Amino acid sequence: MQKATDTLLVNTFIDGVLDPAKEMLGPVRDGGHILANTAPGCWGPMITPCIRGGHEVTKPVYVEGAEPGDAIVVKIHSIRVTSLATSSGNDAPVEGRFLGDPFVAVKCPGCGTMYPDTVIKGIGQEAIRCANCDADVTPFVFTNGYTVGFSPNGDVGVTVSKEAAETIAQDGRHYMQTPDASVQNPIVTFAPHDLVGVVARMRPFLGQLGTTPSKPMPDSHNAGDFGSFLVGAPHDYRVTEDELKEHRTDGHMDISRVRAGATLICPVKVPGGGIYLGDMHAMQGDGEIAGHTADVSGIVHLQVHVIKNANLDGPILLPNEEDLPYTAKPFSAAERKSAEAIAKQWNIEKLEESLPISVVGTGSNLNLATDNGLNRAAELFEVTVPEIMNRTTITGSIEIGRHPGVVTITFLAPVEYLKKAGLYDVVTAHYRV
């Protein structure tokens, strides 16, 4: 293996399938930096049948020293949107154009070719044509969609009119600033315009950030909710429920708190970890309830660090302090003084020292995702689920990342628990305590 580099530039992408057998980029050293130019996720790849995963994420990066059972700490130093505009909205699959899953296995309704190459002819929802037989091949259409232009200041976006959307559609790759190596069809080609004049605040984050699963898996399905579509599927990426649980790494989270300043701690299930990223969103509230949001191109700066023998089942998020629930924020000196007075009144010898942590849980629905997150937290700290429930109730919150099945179990974890789990140093460094 070649010598590890301090800084790795990433601007190449996979075909939608995270495959641990394929060569990774790098290696990047433990403590090194990854700079990536990411391609839009969701809609563009969704209307590009040769992309087999529903997204177009970066080629995974090998991190020096990372072995299965370890964890990789990923510090997000910066995220900057480069797209000038994008389109998005709620989707409807088109029957007869896929095999079991329209995100993964597109079949041309004309010639029957699986994963066909496509060409763009004109604009609108019938513009994506099979390169072999010229059939309309898009597996998705909008039920309600919009095109949004972004401020050069990066503060707001505004949904535009039919005329503006059609102008943008004529030069989609320019307006979306898709990277040169990206093969996706720009979704602005569809020129949706159901919402006009809506102002939305921008706060970009990564919908995809994580490590490579230990079994080939479509990138958008590397989570417990979308991954459930693979169980018993009729296409090449079929898994069992046990295989999904064993191999996934939950890199597809759509948690809006995975933004600049946050730290993500990812499980390692293959040598080198295989850090990948993409699916940058310009803005999104909890839940991504429309199924999609404003997917954009952008520039990301990450820094990675290996924790040995962490044995995580899924990701752990350390959000920015301002993104924490009120009940999970670190205590101020005044609050601590009040607590000490209560402790003295009731003869409590020692107050618990604690810091915030968010354990990610995923499942086919929100209840199962919550159960998964609670169990992961209990196993991490070797305590009971009821204890985690109590701590989350009074010192934290259950927050929705993506509907139907991604949540964070956020609570104040005792310092002694963090030390035992080998997480104390990274948590204290993140919150600067």
Legacy VTK file of the C-alpha trace (Angstrom):
# vtk DataFile Version 3.0
C-alpha trace
ASCII
DATASET POLYDATA
POINTS 433 float
0.000 0.000 0.000
1.251 3.470 -0.820
2.240 5.968 1.848
-0.652 7.700 3.611
-1.237 11.315 2.656
-2.002 14.217 4.956
-4.668 15.680 2.668
-6.675 13.801 0.036
-8.693 15.482 -2.715
-11.789 13.492 -3.724
-13.782 14.186 -6.881
-14.739 10.733 -8.205
-17.924 8.776 -7.600
-19.240 5.225 -7.442
-22.017 3.727 -9.581
-24.400 3.776 -6.634
-23.208 0.567 -4.969
-20.895 0.547 -1.943
-18.768 -2.545 -2.509
-16.086 -3.461 0.057
-14.258 -5.527 -2.577
-13.543 -2.501 -4.773
-10.386 -0.433 -4.461
-10.573 2.651 -2.261
-8.906 6.025 -2.595
-6.022 6.940 -0.306
-4.881 5.989 2.159
-5.234 9.140 4.196
-3.330 9.204 7.473
-4.944 8.974 10.892
-5.551 12.654 11.696
-5.532 13.615 8.016
-7.928 15.659 5.935
-10.388 14.842 3.138
-11.481 17.581 0.719
-14.353 16.531 -1.526
-16.401 18.017 -4.346
-19.713 16.205 -3.900
-22.465 15.543 -6.432
-26.191 16.033 -5.716
-28.015 13.050 -4.262
-31.591 11.816 -4.605
-33.354 13.187 -7.671
-30.484 13.410 -10.170
-29.311 9.818 -9.559
-32.953 8.698 -9.309
-33.528 9.677 -12.961
-30.199 8.175 -14.095
-30.779 4.395 -14.374
-27.081 3.473 -14.764
-26.594 4.644 -11.151
-27.720 1.632 -9.146
-28.131 3.069 -5.694
-30.393 6.109 -5.752
-27.476 8.419 -4.914
-24.069 9.297 -6.360
-21.618 9.374 -3.454
-17.854 9.784 -3.490
-15.518 6.850 -3.938
-14.643 5.575 -0.433
-11.395 6.590 1.261
-9.076 4.198 3.104
-8.038 5.588 6.516
-4.662 4.399 7.739
-4.872 2.087 10.746
-8.648 1.572 10.686
-9.630 -2.069 11.170
-12.995 -3.793 11.723
-14.120 -3.116 15.278
-12.534 0.332 15.360
-14.332 3.641 14.817
-13.466 6.661 12.693
-14.100 10.116 14.117
-15.096 12.495 11.325
-14.910 16.199 12.129
-16.852 18.337 9.633
-14.794 21.500 9.280
-16.809 23.110 6.482
-19.608 22.616 3.946
-20.168 25.045 1.087
-22.918 24.854 -1.527
-21.718 25.415 -5.092
-25.003 24.854 -6.961
-26.732 27.955 -8.281
-30.122 26.222 -8.380
-31.745 22.815 -7.977
-35.115 21.089 -8.198
-36.861 18.757 -5.802
-40.253 17.622 -4.542
-42.361 14.632 -3.612
-42.004 11.593 -5.872
-44.192 8.924 -7.439
-42.630 5.780 -8.968
-43.654 4.863 -12.519
-44.834 1.245 -12.711
-43.303 -0.955 -15.372
-39.927 0.789 -15.257
-38.140 -1.080 -12.463
-37.586 -4.491 -10.934
-38.800 -4.404 -7.353
-37.162 -1.096 -6.411
-37.133 2.073 -8.561
-34.083 3.429 -6.697
-31.958 0.385 -7.445
-33.062 -1.682 -10.444
-34.411 0.371 -13.365
-35.663 -1.512 -16.431
-36.392 0.193 -19.741
-40.098 -0.248 -20.594
-39.233 -0.244 -24.286
-36.308 -2.628 -24.851
-36.160 -4.256 -21.414
-32.539 -3.238 -20.778
-31.587 -3.217 -17.093
-29.725 -0.130 -15.847
-29.897 1.504 -19.312
-27.743 4.401 -20.398
-29.778 7.523 -21.112
-29.753 10.729 -23.121
-31.546 14.015 -22.435
-33.894 15.247 -25.139
-35.446 18.610 -24.358
-36.831 19.456 -20.915
-39.689 18.230 -18.749
-40.533 14.905 -17.125
-40.328 12.982 -20.411
-36.844 14.229 -21.327
-34.854 11.241 -20.019
-34.746 8.707 -22.870
-33.223 5.242 -23.201
-30.033 5.495 -25.280
-30.869 2.146 -26.881
-34.528 2.528 -27.909
-35.483 6.151 -27.101
-38.249 5.153 -24.650
-39.191 7.466 -21.781
-37.298 5.646 -19.038
-37.449 7.779 -15.872
-38.602 5.624 -12.925
-39.859 8.650 -10.950
-41.969 11.743 -11.588
-42.965 14.639 -9.337
-46.335 14.773 -7.600
-45.512 18.300 -6.419
-42.172 19.844 -7.255
-40.244 23.097 -7.271
-37.105 24.705 -8.646
-35.141 26.881 -6.255
-32.447 29.468 -6.932
-29.856 30.219 -4.267
-28.444 33.484 -2.981
-24.716 33.925 -3.655
-24.486 34.768 0.062
-25.591 31.232 0.917
-28.330 32.434 3.254
-31.633 31.787 1.421
-33.211 30.172 -1.608
-36.360 31.201 -3.504
-38.597 28.920 -5.567
-38.949 30.221 -9.128
-41.607 30.534 -11.835
-42.276 28.276 -14.842
-40.304 30.567 -17.135
-37.292 30.672 -14.800
-37.423 26.911 -14.179
-37.392 26.262 -17.938
-34.424 28.602 -18.405
-32.521 26.724 -15.707
-33.524 23.379 -17.267
-31.848 24.292 -20.551
-28.415 24.345 -18.879
-28.819 21.989 -15.966
-25.225 20.965 -15.312
-24.171 24.613 -15.135
-26.882 25.664 -12.699
-26.380 22.581 -10.518
-22.569 22.795 -10.835
-22.332 19.013 -10.999
-18.709 17.824 -10.747
-16.988 16.820 -13.993
-16.882 13.121 -13.031
-20.588 12.992 -12.144
-22.768 11.039 -14.609
-26.183 11.957 -13.219
-28.866 13.678 -15.255
-29.524 17.097 -13.646
-32.949 17.082 -12.051
-33.558 20.704 -13.030
-34.170 19.233 -16.517
-37.696 18.413 -15.298
-38.335 22.141 -14.622
-40.897 21.642 -11.806
-42.615 24.848 -10.666
-45.577 24.010 -8.405
-44.271 26.331 -5.677
-43.363 29.896 -6.666
-41.969 32.641 -4.444
-41.332 30.479 -1.375
-38.367 31.737 0.669
-36.352 29.083 2.537
-33.336 29.510 4.806
-30.184 27.644 3.776
-28.198 25.559 6.246
-26.334 22.863 4.299
-25.552 19.419 5.660
-24.594 15.955 4.430
-27.374 13.415 3.956
-24.713 10.753 3.357
-21.595 10.459 5.494
-20.183 7.248 6.836
-18.171 4.086 6.354
-18.463 1.310 3.780
-20.740 -1.635 4.654
-19.201 -5.109 4.752
-21.458 -6.413 1.956
-22.211 -4.734 -1.412
-25.138 -2.399 -0.799
-26.838 0.419 -2.748
-25.678 3.671 -1.165
-29.141 5.109 -0.429
-30.083 1.783 1.219
-27.236 1.760 3.751
-29.657 2.315 6.647
-32.358 0.371 8.427
-35.319 2.034 6.715
-34.366 2.114 3.020
-32.275 -1.006 3.611
-35.437 -2.927 4.489
-36.390 -2.679 0.789
-33.455 -5.015 0.047
-34.800 -7.824 2.231
-36.041 -10.508 -0.153
-35.763 -8.138 -3.146
-35.952 -9.567 -6.704
-32.739 -7.881 -7.886
-28.977 -8.378 -7.490
-28.685 -6.656 -4.092
-31.068 -8.830 -2.117
-30.252 -9.441 1.560
-31.776 -11.162 4.555
-32.790 -9.226 7.666
-29.794 -10.648 9.524
-27.424 -9.632 6.710
-28.793 -6.090 6.682
-28.271 -5.763 10.432
-24.770 -7.248 10.272
-23.374 -5.366 7.287
-24.983 -1.897 7.173
-23.198 1.107 8.657
-26.081 3.632 8.498
-24.180 6.155 6.393
-27.446 7.403 4.846
-28.979 9.399 7.695
-30.423 12.677 6.348
-29.942 14.177 9.817
-29.820 17.947 9.406
-27.469 18.275 12.378
-24.680 16.549 10.380
-23.384 19.957 9.341
-20.290 22.117 9.632
-18.931 21.996 13.175
-20.462 18.627 14.024
-18.510 15.419 14.689
-19.641 11.971 13.545
-18.200 8.756 14.995
-18.610 5.921 12.488
-18.320 2.146 12.956
-15.609 0.373 10.940
-16.669 -2.892 9.307
-14.020 -3.226 6.559
-10.244 -2.589 6.542
-9.612 1.128 6.083
-13.179 2.025 6.972
-14.009 3.445 3.553
-15.197 6.975 4.355
-17.650 8.254 1.730
-19.932 11.270 1.504
-22.530 13.013 -0.634
-26.228 13.852 -0.841
-25.584 17.414 0.325
-28.796 19.287 1.128
-29.180 23.059 1.068
-31.861 22.976 3.763
-34.187 20.562 5.553
-36.330 20.362 8.655
-36.512 17.250 10.817
-37.970 14.265 9.009
-37.391 15.206 5.350
-41.107 14.561 5.189
-41.500 15.141 1.431
-39.043 12.279 0.883
-36.546 14.667 -0.697
-35.111 18.122 -0.215
-32.901 20.546 -2.139
-29.990 18.377 -3.318
-26.893 20.348 -4.274
-23.257 20.105 -5.270
-20.722 21.394 -2.791
-17.244 21.449 -1.293
-16.635 19.635 1.995
-13.646 19.566 4.364
-13.416 16.626 6.772
-10.779 15.490 9.251
-10.533 11.844 10.344
-9.164 10.098 13.417
-9.201 6.408 14.370
-10.441 5.091 17.733
-9.229 1.523 18.313
-11.557 -1.242 19.520
-14.654 0.945 19.772
-17.015 -1.858 18.626
-19.859 0.451 17.610
-22.978 -0.995 16.008
-23.921 2.336 14.388
-22.941 6.007 14.167
-22.750 8.450 17.062
-23.307 12.142 16.391
-21.890 15.025 18.397
-23.988 17.976 17.202
-23.093 21.627 17.487
-24.133 22.845 20.923
-26.773 25.140 19.401
-28.348 22.104 17.681
-28.780 20.167 20.919
-32.207 19.912 22.580
-32.572 22.362 25.465
-32.521 19.499 27.958
-29.257 18.059 26.552
-27.112 21.205 26.508
-24.077 21.251 28.825
-24.870 22.973 32.119
-23.816 26.540 32.777
-21.940 27.573 35.918
-25.158 29.098 37.318
-27.131 25.903 36.711
-24.385 23.875 38.313
-24.443 26.135 41.366
-28.211 25.641 41.720
-27.775 21.881 41.448
-25.102 21.920 44.144
-27.499 23.730 46.483
-30.141 21.031 45.938
-27.549 18.313 46.483
-26.504 19.908 49.773
-30.145 20.158 50.886
-30.727 16.440 50.295
-27.304 15.195 51.378
-26.226 14.105 47.892
-22.472 13.633 48.168
-21.573 13.913 44.501
-23.277 15.307 41.407
-23.000 13.376 38.171
-20.707 14.883 35.530
-22.116 14.444 32.038
-21.769 15.456 28.369
-24.137 15.303 25.362
-24.202 12.413 22.923
-26.565 11.413 20.079
-26.793 7.729 19.205
-28.237 7.082 15.727
-30.932 4.446 15.348
-32.504 3.186 12.129
-35.311 0.808 11.250
-38.154 0.246 8.814
-40.323 2.660 10.824
-39.750 5.273 13.503
-40.727 2.987 16.382
-38.204 0.348 15.292
-35.581 3.024 14.682
-36.107 4.307 18.229
-35.810 0.773 19.621
-32.614 0.297 17.611
-31.100 3.535 18.922
-32.037 2.797 22.521
-30.519 -0.670 22.299
-27.357 0.674 20.703
-26.962 3.228 23.499
-27.582 0.614 26.178
-25.050 -1.775 24.634
-22.504 1.020 24.190
-22.585 1.900 27.886
-23.420 -1.599 29.190
-26.589 -0.492 30.961
-30.277 -1.303 30.577
-32.611 0.151 27.962
-34.933 1.531 30.692
-31.999 3.549 32.069
-31.348 5.037 28.619
-35.078 5.774 28.288
-35.053 7.679 31.568
-31.913 9.629 30.716
-33.277 10.542 27.279
-36.592 11.648 28.783
-35.190 14.075 31.359
-31.809 15.040 29.848
-32.396 14.743 26.129
-34.826 13.974 23.351
-35.739 11.615 20.515
-35.210 13.528 17.266
-36.237 12.462 13.761
-33.575 12.477 11.083
-35.548 10.955 8.231
-39.087 9.671 8.061
-39.727 6.730 7.882
-36.928 5.416 10.097
-33.863 7.400 11.224
-33.692 8.933 14.715
-31.157 10.183 17.222
-31.256 9.179 20.889
-29.819 12.331 22.471
-29.017 12.568 26.185
-26.421 13.663 28.716
-24.114 10.686 29.214
-22.169 10.297 32.478
-18.471 11.027 32.091
-17.627 7.662 33.628
-19.685 5.946 30.889
-17.878 7.904 28.175
-14.487 7.019 29.606
-15.320 3.319 29.789
-16.530 3.377 26.166
-13.359 5.145 25.000
-15.289 8.226 23.859
-14.430 10.740 26.563
-11.535 12.403 24.745
-13.422 12.968 21.493
-16.541 14.258 23.270
-14.588 16.680 25.472
-12.591 17.889 22.473
-15.794 18.513 20.538
-17.495 20.473 23.324
-14.209 22.047 24.490
-14.621 21.168 28.147
LINES 1 434
433 0 1 2 3 4 5 6 7 8 9 10 11 12 13 14 15 16 17 18 19 20 21 22 23 24 25 26 27 28 29 30 31 32 33 34 35 36 37 38 39 40 41 42 43 44 45 46 47 48 49 50 51 52 53 54 55 56 57 58 59 60 61 62 63 64 65 66 67 68 69 70 71 72 73 74 75 76 77 78 79 80 81 82 83 84 85 86 87 88 89 90 91 92 93 94 95 96 97 98 99 100 101 102 103 104 105 106 107 108 109 110 111 112 113 114 115 116 117 118 119 120 121 122 123 124 125 126 127 128 129 130 131 132 133 134 135 136 137 138 139 140 141 142 143 144 145 146 147 148 149 150 151 152 153 154 155 156 157 158 159 160 161 162 163 164 165 166 167 168 169 170 171 172 173 174 175 176 177 178 179 180 181 182 183 184 185 186 187 188 189 190 191 192 193 194 195 196 197 198 199 200 201 202 203 204 205 206 207 208 209 210 211 212 213 214 215 216 217 218 219 220 221 222 223 224 225 226 227 228 229 230 231 232 233 234 235 236 237 238 239 240 241 242 243 244 245 246 247 248 249 250 251 252 253 254 255 256 257 258 259 260 261 262 263 264 265 266 267 268 269 270 271 272 273 274 275 276 277 278 279 280 281 282 283 284 285 286 287 288 289 290 291 292 293 294 295 296 297 298 299 300 301 302 303 304 305 306 307 308 309 310 311 312 313 314 315 316 317 318 319 320 321 322 323 324 325 326 327 328 329 330 331 332 333 334 335 336 337 338 339 340 341 342 343 344 345 346 347 348 349 350 351 352 353 354 355 356 357 358 359 360 361 362 363 364 365 366 367 368 369 370 371 372 373 374 375 376 377 378 379 380 381 382 383 384 385 386 387 388 389 390 391 392 393 394 395 396 397 398 399 400 401 402 403 404 405 406 407 408 409 410 411 412 413 414 415 416 417 418 419 420 421 422 423 424 425 426 427 428 429 430 431 432
